[in-house]
Amino acid sequence: MEKPHMGKGTQGERARRTGSAMRWLLLAALAVAALGCSSKHAPEAAASAADEAAAPDAGGGSAKADLGVLLAYEHRVRVRLSGEQIAGRTKAVQDACSGGKFGACVVLGMNQSGGDAPSASLQVRIVPQGVERLIALAGQGDQIAERGIQAEDLAVAVRDNTMRQDRLRREHARLLEFQERRDLKMADVLTLSERIAEIESQLQAAEQEAAQQQRRISTQLITFEFATTAAQESSSEIGQALKEFGGIVAAVVAFLIRAFAVLLPLGVVGGFCLWVVLKLWRARRRRKAAG
């Protein structure tokens, strides 16, 4: 009786152990599946996070896209003001540039004329931070009549110049290495020296061009033109015309006198020829009438 009882207990215990093992296996399988799903979606989540980090800010805080351009800016500003103010305003802008009031600046040229219609022109090169403030000083607000800006892209020129310098430096280094050889003939030495000097000259020219390009990119050119107001310019033209009235009349009278002096001899000669022709014609008619 005890053996069958013990067999049934053993079978129940084995069943419980098997069920427990099956539950543990099921939990392990679920855990593995969960880890697989998480690892599968981890790159997607990382990529999504990276995209969100790289995405432009909706509030406008993203950096400007690099278009690969190197721009050299040139400004042209026309200022109209009363004639007595032109010299002082030109001097103020020139002094502000020369004194570095708005940053590094250099005056490239200045022309000024007086009279009834005074005018002036001033050309400067200044750092970008001082462009607007110098223009504001010249225009004093509403006195700017015209303003224009244009830009030249120097990216290709800078790239070509950089490649040219690299090529010249490499060739210069190779020639210097070849010049150190002991077995060179005198003719070869002279040829190498001439070629090295030529390359050094070309390299110097390329470096100067690069410096000029960098100067045009890092600074901006402004050309100021100061002229009188439209009303003052019109009145000045009328006054100038009145002043020229006497000269114009004198010029016309002088032209008529010269024309009369030229035509008078021609008229005398022509009149004499006409008198001779008429005299001969009348004589011929009288002979016909008599015959």
C-alpha positions in Angstrom: 0.0 0.0 0.0 2.9 2.4 0.8 4.6 1.9 -2.6 1.7 3.1 -4.7 1.3 6.1 -2.3 5.0 7.0 -2.7 4.8 6.7 -6.5 1.9 9.1 -6.7 3.8 11.6 -4.5 6.8 11.3 -6.6 4.8 11.8 -9.8 3.1 14.9 -8.3 6.4 16.4 -7.2 7.8 15.8 -10.7 4.8 17.5 -12.3 5.2 20.5 -10.1 8.9 20.7 -10.9 8.2 20.4 -14.6 5.6 23.1 -14.4 8.0 25.4 -12.5 10.7 24.7 -15.1 8.3 25.5 -17.9 7.3 28.8 -16.3 11.0 29.7 -15.8 11.7 28.8 -19.5 8.7 30.9 -20.6 9.9 33.9 -18.5 13.4 33.5 -19.9 12.0 33.4 -23.5 9.9 36.5 -22.8 13.0 38.3 -21.4 15.1 37.4 -24.4 12.4 38.5 -26.8 12.1 41.8 -24.9 15.8 42.3 -25.0 15.8 41.6 -28.8 13.1 44.1 -29.4 14.8 46.7 -27.3 18.1 46.2 -29.1 16.3 46.3 -32.4 14.7 49.6 -31.7 17.8 51.1 -30.0 19.5 52.2 -33.2 16.2 53.6 -34.4 15.9 55.5 -31.2 19.5 56.7 -31.4 19.0 57.8 -35.0 15.8 59.6 -34.1 17.6 61.4 -31.2 20.4 62.3 -33.6 17.9 63.6 -36.1 16.2 65.7 -33.5 19.5 67.1 -32.3 20.5 68.0 -35.9 17.1 69.3 -36.9 16.8 73.1 -37.1 15.4 74.9 -34.2 11.8 76.0 -34.8 12.6 79.3 -33.1 15.2 80.2 -35.7 18.3 79.4 -33.6 19.9 77.1 -36.2 23.1 78.1 -37.9 23.2 79.2 -41.5 23.9 76.6 -44.1 27.4 76.7 -45.5 27.0 77.6 -49.2 30.7 77.4 -49.9 30.9 81.1 -51.0 33.5 83.7 -50.2 31.9 87.1 -50.9 33.7 90.4 -51.4 31.1 93.2 -50.8 31.1 96.6 -52.3 28.7 99.4 -51.2 27.7 102.6 -53.1 26.0 105.4 -51.1 24.8 108.7 -52.6 24.0 111.4 -50.0 22.2 114.7 -50.9 22.5 117.7 -48.5 23.0 121.4 -48.7 26.1 122.6 -50.5 27.6 124.2 -47.4 27.4 120.9 -45.5 29.2 118.8 -48.1 32.8 119.6 -47.1 32.2 119.2 -43.4 30.3 115.9 -43.8 33.0 114.5 -46.1 35.7 115.5 -43.5 33.7 113.9 -40.7 33.5 110.6 -42.5 37.1 110.7 -43.5 38.3 111.4 -40.0 36.0 108.7 -38.6 37.6 106.2 -41.0 41.2 107.4 -40.5 40.8 107.4 -36.7 39.3 103.9 -36.5 36.1 105.2 -34.8 34.1 102.2 -36.1 36.9 99.7 -36.5 39.8 99.2 -38.8 39.4 101.5 -41.8 41.5 103.0 -44.5 40.8 105.9 -47.0 41.5 104.8 -50.6 40.6 108.1 -52.3 38.9 111.4 -52.0 37.7 114.1 -54.6 36.1 117.4 -53.8 34.8 120.3 -56.0 33.3 123.7 -55.0 31.5 126.4 -56.9 27.7 126.8 -57.2 27.3 123.0 -57.4 29.7 121.5 -54.8 30.2 117.8 -54.7 32.6 115.2 -53.1 33.4 111.5 -53.3 35.1 109.3 -50.8 36.2 105.7 -51.0 37.1 103.6 -48.0 37.6 100.0 -47.0 36.4 99.0 -43.6 35.7 95.9 -41.5 32.1 94.6 -41.7 31.3 95.6 -38.2 31.7 99.3 -39.0 29.9 99.5 -42.4 26.4 100.4 -41.1 27.7 102.9 -38.5 29.9 104.7 -41.1 27.0 104.9 -43.6 24.8 106.2 -40.8 27.3 108.9 -40.1 27.5 109.9 -43.7 23.7 110.0 -44.3 22.5 111.4 -41.0 19.3 109.4 -41.4 17.1 110.6 -44.2 19.8 112.3 -46.3 20.7 109.0 -48.1 19.3 109.4 -51.6 20.6 106.1 -53.1 22.2 103.0 -51.8 23.4 99.9 -53.6 25.4 96.8 -52.7 26.9 94.0 -54.8 29.0 91.0 -54.0 31.6 89.0 -55.9 32.1 85.3 -55.1 35.8 84.6 -54.8 35.5 81.0 -53.7 36.7 79.6 -57.1 39.5 82.1 -57.3 40.7 81.3 -53.8 40.6 77.6 -54.4 42.5 77.9 -57.7 45.1 80.1 -56.0 45.5 77.7 -53.1 46.0 74.8 -55.5 48.6 76.8 -57.4 50.5 77.6 -54.3 50.6 74.0 -53.2 51.8 72.9 -56.6 54.6 75.5 -56.7 55.7 74.7 -53.1 55.9 71.0 -54.0 57.9 71.7 -57.1 60.2 74.1 -55.3 60.9 71.5 -52.6 61.7 68.8 -55.2 64.1 71.1 -57.1 65.9 72.0 -53.8 66.3 68.3 -53.1 67.6 67.7 -56.6 70.0 70.7 -56.3 71.8 69.1 -53.4 73.1 66.3 -55.5 76.9 66.1 -55.9 76.9 64.7 -59.5 75.3 67.7 -61.2 77.0 69.5 -64.0 77.4 73.3 -64.0 74.9 73.7 -66.8 72.3 71.7 -64.8 73.0 73.8 -61.7 72.4 77.0 -63.6 69.2 75.6 -65.1 68.0 74.6 -61.7 68.8 77.9 -60.2 66.9 79.8 -62.9 63.9 77.5 -62.5 63.9 77.8 -58.7 64.1 81.6 -59.0 61.1 81.5 -61.4 59.1 79.4 -59.1 59.9 81.6 -56.1 58.7 84.6 -58.1 55.4 82.9 -59.1 54.9 81.7 -55.5 55.4 85.3 -54.3 52.9 86.6 -56.8 50.4 83.9 -55.8 50.8 84.8 -52.1 50.2 88.4 -52.8 47.1 87.6 -54.7 45.9 85.4 -51.8 46.5 88.3 -49.4 44.5 90.6 -51.7 41.7 88.1 -51.9 41.6 87.7 -48.1 41.6 91.5 -47.7 38.6 91.8 -50.0 36.8 89.1 -48.2 37.5 90.2 -44.6 36.8 93.9 -45.3 34.2 95.8 -47.4 34.5 98.6 -49.9 32.3 101.7 -49.6 32.1 104.6 -52.1 30.4 107.7 -50.9 29.1 110.4 -53.3 28.0 113.7 -51.7 25.9 116.0 -53.8 23.5 119.0 -53.3 19.8 118.5 -53.0 17.6 118.4 -56.1 16.1 121.9 -55.4 19.5 123.4 -54.9 20.8 121.6 -58.0 17.9 123.0 -60.1 18.5 126.6 -58.8 22.2 126.2 -59.4 21.5 125.2 -63.0 19.2 128.2 -63.6 21.8 130.5 -62.1 24.5 128.9 -64.2 22.3 129.4 -67.3 21.8 133.1 -66.5 25.5 133.5 -66.0 26.2 131.8 -69.3 23.5 134.0 -71.2 25.9 136.8 -72.1 28.6 134.3 -73.2 26.1 132.5 -75.4 24.9 135.7 -77.0 28.5 136.8 -77.6 29.3 133.4 -79.1 26.4 133.6 -81.5 27.3 137.1 -82.6 30.9 136.1 -83.1 29.7 133.2 -85.2 27.6 135.4 -87.4 30.5 137.9 -87.8 32.8 135.0 -88.9 30.2 133.7 -91.2 29.7 137.2 -92.8 33.5 137.5 -93.1 33.6 134.2 -95.0 30.6 134.9 -97.2 31.4 138.5 -98.1 34.3 137.7 -100.6 32.2 134.9 -102.1 29.3 137.2 -102.5 31.5 139.9 -104.3 33.0 137.3 -106.6 29.6 135.7 -107.3 28.0 139.1 -108.0 30.7 140.1 -110.4 30.4 136.8 -112.3 26.6 137.3 -112.5 27.0 140.9 -113.8 29.4 139.6 -116.5 27.0 136.9 -117.6 24.0 139.3 -117.7 26.1 141.8 -119.7 27.0 139.1 -122.3 23.5 137.8 -122.5 22.1 141.3 -123.2 24.7 142.0 -125.8 23.9 138.8 -127.6 20.2 139.7 -127.6 20.9 143.1 -129.1 23.0 141.5 -131.9 20.2 139.1 -132.7 17.6 142.0 -132.7 19.9 144.0 -135.0 20.4 141.1 -137.4 
